[in-house]
Amino acid sequence: MSMNSEPTPAEAFFLEGNRLLAA
């Protein structure tokens, strides 16, 4: 994962997916 303050589109998609799975 990147260390940038803004996630890349791929990272945002991945994190969103994890958030939905963890809900």
HTML snippet that shows the backbone in 3Dmol.js (N, CA, C, O; Angstrom):
<script src="https://3Dmol.org/build/3Dmol-min.js"></script>
<div id="view" style="width:600px;height:400px;position:relative"></div>
<script>
const pdb = `
ATOM      1  N   MET A   1       0.869  -1.201   0.000  1.00  0.00           N
ATOM      2  CA  MET A   1       0.000   0.000   0.000  1.00  0.00           C
ATOM      3  C   MET A   1       0.895   1.237   0.000  1.00  0.00           C
ATOM      4  O   MET A   1       1.990   1.240   0.563  1.00  0.00           O
ATOM      5  N   SER A   2       0.403   2.267  -0.637  1.00  0.00           N
ATOM      6  CA  SER A   2       1.193   3.492  -0.737  1.00  0.00           C
ATOM      7  C   SER A   2       1.186   4.247   0.589  1.00  0.00           C
ATOM      8  O   SER A   2       0.288   4.072   1.412  1.00  0.00           O
ATOM      9  N   MET A   3       2.193   5.082   0.780  1.00  0.00           N
ATOM     10  CA  MET A   3       2.288   5.878   1.995  1.00  0.00           C
ATOM     11  C   MET A   3       1.716   7.277   1.769  1.00  0.00           C
ATOM     12  O   MET A   3       1.832   8.149   2.631  1.00  0.00           O
ATOM     13  N   ASN A   4       1.097   7.486   0.604  1.00  0.00           N
ATOM     14  CA  ASN A   4       0.528   8.800   0.295  1.00  0.00           C
ATOM     15  C   ASN A   4      -0.672   9.082   1.189  1.00  0.00           C
ATOM     16  O   ASN A   4      -1.322   8.157   1.677  1.00  0.00           O
ATOM     17  N   SER A   5      -0.962  10.355   1.400  1.00  0.00           N
ATOM     18  CA  SER A   5      -2.125  10.725   2.201  1.00  0.00           C
ATOM     19  C   SER A   5      -3.409  10.374   1.462  1.00  0.00           C
ATOM     20  O   SER A   5      -4.439  10.110   2.082  1.00  0.00           O
ATOM     21  N   GLU A   6      -3.341  10.373   0.121  1.00  0.00           N
ATOM     22  CA  GLU A   6      -4.516  10.020  -0.683  1.00  0.00           C
ATOM     23  C   GLU A   6      -4.333   8.617  -1.240  1.00  0.00           C
ATOM     24  O   GLU A   6      -3.310   8.333  -1.862  1.00  0.00           O
ATOM     25  N   PRO A   7      -5.304   7.735  -1.029  1.00  0.00           N
ATOM     26  CA  PRO A   7      -5.196   6.384  -1.576  1.00  0.00           C
ATOM     27  C   PRO A   7      -5.389   6.400  -3.081  1.00  0.00           C
ATOM     28  O   PRO A   7      -6.096   7.259  -3.607  1.00  0.00           O
ATOM     29  N   THR A   8      -4.770   5.462  -3.777  1.00  0.00           N
ATOM     30  CA  THR A   8      -4.975   5.338  -5.214  1.00  0.00           C
ATOM     31  C   THR A   8      -6.374   4.767  -5.434  1.00  0.00           C
ATOM     32  O   THR A   8      -6.957   4.206  -4.506  1.00  0.00           O
ATOM     33  N   PRO A   9      -6.926   4.897  -6.644  1.00  0.00           N
ATOM     34  CA  PRO A   9      -8.253   4.325  -6.914  1.00  0.00           C
ATOM     35  C   PRO A   9      -8.328   2.844  -6.542  1.00  0.00           C
ATOM     36  O   PRO A   9      -9.334   2.383  -6.002  1.00  0.00           O
ATOM     37  N   ALA A  10      -7.266   2.110  -6.830  1.00  0.00           N
ATOM     38  CA  ALA A  10      -7.253   0.685  -6.502  1.00  0.00           C
ATOM     39  C   ALA A  10      -7.286   0.480  -4.998  1.00  0.00           C
ATOM     40  O   ALA A  10      -8.004  -0.386  -4.498  1.00  0.00           O
ATOM     41  N   GLU A  11      -6.500   1.283  -4.271  1.00  0.00           N
ATOM     42  CA  GLU A  11      -6.478   1.159  -2.814  1.00  0.00           C
ATOM     43  C   GLU A  11      -7.821   1.549  -2.227  1.00  0.00           C
ATOM     44  O   GLU A  11      -8.306   0.896  -1.302  1.00  0.00           O
ATOM     45  N   ALA A  12      -8.428   2.602  -2.748  1.00  0.00           N
ATOM     46  CA  ALA A  12      -9.726   3.040  -2.239  1.00  0.00           C
ATOM     47  C   ALA A  12     -10.761   1.936  -2.440  1.00  0.00           C
ATOM     48  O   ALA A  12     -11.579   1.674  -1.558  1.00  0.00           O
ATOM     49  N   PHE A  13     -10.720   1.284  -3.618  1.00  0.00           N
ATOM     50  CA  PHE A  13     -11.652   0.201  -3.902  1.00  0.00           C
ATOM     51  C   PHE A  13     -11.420  -0.974  -2.946  1.00  0.00           C
ATOM     52  O   PHE A  13     -12.364  -1.565  -2.422  1.00  0.00           O
ATOM     53  N   PHE A  14     -10.144  -1.295  -2.732  1.00  0.00           N
ATOM     54  CA  PHE A  14      -9.783  -2.400  -1.852  1.00  0.00           C
ATOM     55  C   PHE A  14     -10.220  -2.116  -0.417  1.00  0.00           C
ATOM     56  O   PHE A  14     -10.786  -2.982   0.249  1.00  0.00           O
ATOM     57  N   LEU A  15      -9.953  -0.899   0.054  1.00  0.00           N
ATOM     58  CA  LEU A  15     -10.312  -0.545   1.426  1.00  0.00           C
ATOM     59  C   LEU A  15     -11.826  -0.525   1.593  1.00  0.00           C
ATOM     60  O   LEU A  15     -12.344  -0.956   2.623  1.00  0.00           O
ATOM     61  N   GLU A  16     -12.532  -0.030   0.594  1.00  0.00           N
ATOM     62  CA  GLU A  16     -13.997  -0.002   0.656  1.00  0.00           C
ATOM     63  C   GLU A  16     -14.530  -1.428   0.739  1.00  0.00           C
ATOM     64  O   GLU A  16     -15.454  -1.707   1.504  1.00  0.00           O
ATOM     65  N   GLY A  17     -13.949  -2.324  -0.046  1.00  0.00           N
ATOM     66  CA  GLY A  17     -14.366  -3.726  -0.021  1.00  0.00           C
ATOM     67  C   GLY A  17     -14.151  -4.333   1.358  1.00  0.00           C
ATOM     68  O   GLY A  17     -15.018  -5.042   1.870  1.00  0.00           O
ATOM     69  N   ASN A  18     -12.986  -4.053   1.965  1.00  0.00           N
ATOM     70  CA  ASN A  18     -12.715  -4.576   3.305  1.00  0.00           C
ATOM     71  C   ASN A  18     -13.692  -4.004   4.314  1.00  0.00           C
ATOM     72  O   ASN A  18     -14.138  -4.711   5.218  1.00  0.00           O
ATOM     73  N   ARG A  19     -14.030  -2.727   4.169  1.00  0.00           N
ATOM     74  CA  ARG A  19     -14.957  -2.093   5.107  1.00  0.00           C
ATOM     75  C   ARG A  19     -16.326  -2.774   5.020  1.00  0.00           C
ATOM     76  O   ARG A  19     -16.975  -3.012   6.039  1.00  0.00           O
ATOM     77  N   LEU A  20     -16.755  -3.082   3.800  1.00  0.00           N
ATOM     78  CA  LEU A  20     -18.059  -3.719   3.634  1.00  0.00           C
ATOM     79  C   LEU A  20     -18.030  -5.145   4.201  1.00  0.00           C
ATOM     80  O   LEU A  20     -19.005  -5.601   4.798  1.00  0.00           O
ATOM     81  N   LEU A  21     -16.908  -5.841   4.009  1.00  0.00           N
ATOM     82  CA  LEU A  21     -16.806  -7.203   4.518  1.00  0.00           C
ATOM     83  C   LEU A  21     -16.762  -7.207   6.045  1.00  0.00           C
ATOM     84  O   LEU A  21     -17.280  -8.120   6.688  1.00  0.00           O
ATOM     85  N   ALA A  22     -16.135  -6.175   6.617  1.00  0.00           N
ATOM     86  CA  ALA A  22     -15.982  -6.115   8.067  1.00  0.00           C
ATOM     87  C   ALA A  22     -17.254  -5.613   8.748  1.00  0.00           C
ATOM     88  O   ALA A  22     -17.406  -5.757   9.961  1.00  0.00           O
ATOM     89  N   ALA A  23     -18.152  -5.035   7.984  1.00  0.00           N
ATOM     90  CA  ALA A  23     -19.368  -4.450   8.574  1.00  0.00           C
ATOM     91  C   ALA A  23     -20.202  -5.555   9.225  1.00  0.00           C
ATOM     92  O   ALA A  23     -21.265  -5.281   9.781  1.00  0.00           O
TER      93      ALA A  23
END
`;
const viewer = $3Dmol.createViewer("view");
viewer.addModel(pdb, "pdb");
viewer.setStyle({}, {cartoon: {color: "spectrum"}});
viewer.zoomTo();
viewer.render();
</script>
